[in-house]
């Protein structure tokens, strides 16, 4: 069985406050811990877990190099997109699409997605969209199925 490497992209600097970011970061950490417990997953990368504040991130050159290198070696790409927000995670999504990664977009609703993302799962193969206003277990089941579906 091939091991799965996941790139988990999420906003970092676009939150309204440090408190809002910290709450979101804790949710990301919890999700990562659940994903790590899956035998199929060999690696999961998320810049958000190494960033402590919305002002504390690498310079753009370092971020581009590191993120694209990690994305090149990933088998799966998950985008957490909680609200309309300016984020470099959308650049990472575009790169993942260009590299034909298996993609899951997790968001609160189609109304927060950029225009061309709203129905991208109906146009391009290998892309799924799910909503995290679902109950927590249902969301986890969708993420788990996405990962196991290889």
Helices and strands as residue ranges (DSSP letters): E 4-10, H 18-36, E 41-45, H 47-50, H 60-72, E 76-81, H 89-98, E 102-107, G 110-112, G 115-117, H 120-123, E 127-131, H 136-148
